[in-house]
Amino acid sequence: MLKTVCAAVAAVSLLTCLAAPAAYFQGWLAEAAFENLFAAASLGWFVTATAYASRK
């Protein structure tokens, strides 16, 4: 169950990491908002992807 949750959160974080730069370059996000969103999504990705990979 926890592995499934980690996979879902990791996927959402990865999609956010991919969407945030596009939103910034389109002018939908300010620079500070982009940096905060990208930092949070990156942290979420690395933590949950590692947790997912370490589960058996």
Residue, then its C-alpha position, 0 to 999 in steps of 0.5 A: m500500500l505504501k509503495t503505491v502511495c509513494a509511486a503516485v506522489a512521485a508521479v505527481s511530483l515529476l509531472t509538476c517538475l515538468a509543468a512548472p518551467a512551461a508555466y513560467f515561460q508562458g508567463w503564468l507563474a512569477e519567478a519566485a513562485f516557479e522557484n518555490l514550486f520547482a524546489a518543492a516538487s523536486l524534493g517530493w520527487f527525490v524523497t518519494a522515488t527513493a522510498y518507492a525504490s527501496r520498498k520490496 
